[in-house]
Amino acid sequence: MHTSPFSQDTTTAPDLEGSNPHAQAQLRSHLDLSQKMAWDAAAYFVDRLKSRDVPSYTRVDTGLTWRWKEGLSLSIVGQDLLRDHHLEFVDRSGATRSTLVKRSGYAKLVWRF
């Protein structure tokens, strides 16, 4: 987004341009460790948000899945394992909430029938 040479608005274009990351990347992996066990891993990089004063961050998630029997599996997943939290968005206007994502984990039971 660029400001027209005739525009007197000096804040909208720079603010909108700086509210999106210039670069993002993902790397994902899936590995079957055995017939019953699988390991998934993912790494994410998101560039800084210049106009929001949000620094860039790298996030790593990983999980193990145990396929107990056909149609039934259990997964244990950890998210954002590099840091205890990271900031994703800041809203100075108060229209939406700022987003602070914390390290987390969960278990998932899947039953297919």
Secondary structure as GFF3:
##gff-version 3
##sequence-region A 1 113
A	DSSP	alpha_helix	12	17	.	.	.	ID=ss1
A	DSSP	beta_strand	24	32	.	.	.	ID=ss2
A	DSSP	beta_strand	37	46	.	.	.	ID=ss3
A	DSSP	three_ten_helix	50	52	.	.	.	ID=ss4
A	DSSP	beta_strand	57	69	.	.	.	ID=ss5
A	DSSP	beta_strand	72	79	.	.	.	ID=ss6
A	DSSP	beta_strand	85	89	.	.	.	ID=ss7
A	DSSP	beta_strand	99	102	.	.	.	ID=ss8
A	DSSP	beta_strand	104	111	.	.	.	ID=ss9
###
